[in-house]
Amino acid sequence: MFPSTSRSSKRGFTLVEILIVVIILGILAAIVIPQFANASTDARTSNLRTTLNEVRNQIELFKSQHNDQPPQLVGMWTLMTSLSDTTEISTSNPVGTHWGPYLQGIPANPLNNQTAVTSNASDPTAGWYYQPSGIGFTFSARDASGNVVTNY
């Protein structure tokens, strides 16, 4: 006997099977892609929170070493990134050698990439909002529009 050969045994996928697979992949892509769309915004927000926390902690350390006085706005980054003495809270060129530096460099705001600090609440060109008041202070970030963000 001869083996039977059948023409009905074809190999490959039908058009309907391929369309079903493409539709399933499209549905999965529609579910997954929006999950990653906000990833960069979430990363910038997380970086902002970390930077704010670091700068606020270093301002507190500065205060504790400078008779409970925060650095003044004028020359703040110079005071925070160089050596200082206990009497230097408002000078733009500190000459002391007892304390600091409190920061390695001037931090850039991850939301608008600005490093300038100001006490003007409506200045869109600054990255940071800083308001020293007596023995207290407010240090906040600005968003991409320049608005002060107080919830971080």
C-alpha positions as CSV (number, residue, x, y, z in Angstrom):
1,M,0.0,0.0,0.0
2,F,1.0,3.5,-0.7
3,P,0.9,6.2,1.8
4,S,-2.0,8.5,1.2
5,T,-1.2,12.0,0.3
6,S,-3.7,14.6,1.2
7,R,-3.9,18.1,-0.2
8,S,-6.0,19.2,2.8
9,S,-3.0,19.5,5.2
10,K,-1.8,23.1,4.6
11,R,0.7,24.9,6.7
12,G,0.5,28.5,7.8
13,F,-2.0,30.9,9.4
14,T,-5.2,32.1,7.9
15,L,-6.0,35.7,7.5
16,V,-8.6,35.6,10.3
17,E,-6.0,34.2,12.8
18,I,-3.5,36.9,11.9
19,L,-6.2,39.6,12.3
20,I,-7.2,38.2,15.7
21,V,-3.5,38.3,16.9
22,V,-3.1,41.9,15.6
23,I,-6.3,43.0,17.4
24,I,-5.2,41.5,20.7
25,L,-1.8,43.1,20.4
26,G,-3.5,46.5,19.7
27,I,-5.7,46.1,22.7
28,L,-2.7,45.3,24.9
29,A,-0.7,48.3,23.5
30,A,-3.7,50.6,24.2
31,I,-3.7,49.4,27.8
32,V,0.1,49.5,28.4
33,I,1.3,52.7,26.6
34,P,-0.7,55.2,28.7
35,Q,0.9,53.7,31.8
36,F,4.3,54.8,30.6
37,A,3.2,58.2,29.3
38,N,3.3,59.8,32.7
39,A,6.6,58.1,33.7
40,S,8.8,61.1,32.9
41,T,6.4,63.6,34.7
42,D,6.4,61.3,37.7
43,A,10.2,61.1,37.6
44,R,10.6,64.9,37.5
45,T,8.1,65.2,40.4
46,S,10.0,62.7,42.5
47,N,13.3,64.4,41.7
48,L,11.8,67.7,42.7
49,R,10.6,66.3,46.1
50,T,14.1,64.9,46.7
51,T,15.8,68.2,45.8
52,L,13.4,70.2,48.0
53,N,13.9,67.9,50.9
54,E,17.7,68.1,50.6
55,V,17.8,71.9,50.3
56,R,15.3,72.4,53.2
57,N,17.4,70.0,55.4
58,Q,20.6,71.9,54.5
59,I,19.0,75.3,55.3
60,E,18.0,73.8,58.7
61,L,21.6,72.7,59.2
62,F,22.8,76.2,58.2
63,K,20.3,77.7,60.7
64,S,21.5,75.4,63.5
65,Q,25.1,76.5,62.9
66,H,24.4,80.2,62.5
67,N,22.5,81.2,65.6
68,D,19.1,80.0,64.4
69,Q,19.2,82.4,61.4
70,P,18.5,81.1,57.9
71,P,20.7,82.4,55.0
72,Q,19.4,85.6,53.5
73,L,18.1,85.7,50.0
74,V,20.9,87.8,48.6
75,G,23.9,85.5,48.1
76,M,22.0,82.4,49.4
77,W,23.6,80.0,46.9
78,T,27.0,81.4,47.7
79,L,26.5,80.8,51.4
80,M,25.1,77.3,50.8
81,T,27.9,76.2,48.5
82,S,30.9,77.6,50.3
83,L,32.5,77.8,53.8
84,S,31.0,80.2,56.3
85,D,31.3,81.5,59.8
86,T,28.5,81.7,62.4
87,T,28.1,85.4,61.7
88,E,27.7,85.1,58.0
89,I,24.0,84.9,57.1
90,S,23.6,87.7,54.6
91,T,27.0,88.2,52.9
92,S,27.4,87.3,49.2
93,N,31.1,86.4,49.6
94,P,31.6,84.4,52.8
95,V,35.1,84.3,54.2
96,G,34.7,82.1,57.2
97,T,36.0,78.6,57.4
98,H,34.1,77.0,60.2
99,W,31.0,75.6,58.5
100,G,29.8,74.3,55.2
101,P,29.6,73.9,52.3
102,Y,26.0,72.7,52.7
103,L,25.3,71.9,49.0
104,Q,27.7,70.5,46.4
105,G,26.3,72.9,43.8
106,I,23.4,75.1,42.9
107,P,20.4,72.8,42.3
108,A,18.3,73.1,39.2
109,N,14.5,72.8,39.4
110,P,13.5,69.7,37.5
111,L,10.2,71.2,36.5
112,N,11.6,74.3,34.7
113,N,15.4,73.8,34.7
114,Q,16.0,77.1,36.4
115,T,18.5,77.7,39.3
116,A,17.6,81.3,40.2
117,V,16.0,81.9,43.6
118,T,13.8,84.8,44.4
119,S,11.3,86.0,47.0
120,N,9.0,87.4,44.3
121,A,6.0,85.0,44.1
122,S,5.2,86.1,40.5
123,D,8.7,85.7,38.9
124,P,8.4,83.1,36.1
125,T,12.2,83.1,35.4
126,A,13.2,81.7,38.7
127,G,13.4,78.0,39.7
128,W,12.9,78.4,43.4
129,Y,10.9,80.6,45.8
130,Y,12.7,81.4,49.1
131,Q,11.4,83.6,51.8
132,P,13.5,83.9,55.0
133,S,11.5,85.4,57.8
134,G,13.1,85.8,61.3
135,I,14.2,82.4,62.4
136,G,11.9,80.6,59.9
137,F,11.9,80.2,56.2
138,T,9.9,79.0,53.2
139,F,11.6,77.2,50.4
140,S,9.4,76.1,47.5
141,A,9.7,75.2,43.8
142,R,8.1,76.7,40.7
143,D,6.4,74.8,38.0
144,A,7.0,75.2,34.3
145,S,4.7,78.2,34.2
146,G,6.6,79.9,37.0
147,N,3.9,79.4,39.7
148,V,5.0,78.6,43.2
149,V,4.3,75.0,44.0
150,T,3.5,74.7,47.8
151,N,2.3,71.1,48.0
152,Y,5.7,69.4,47.9
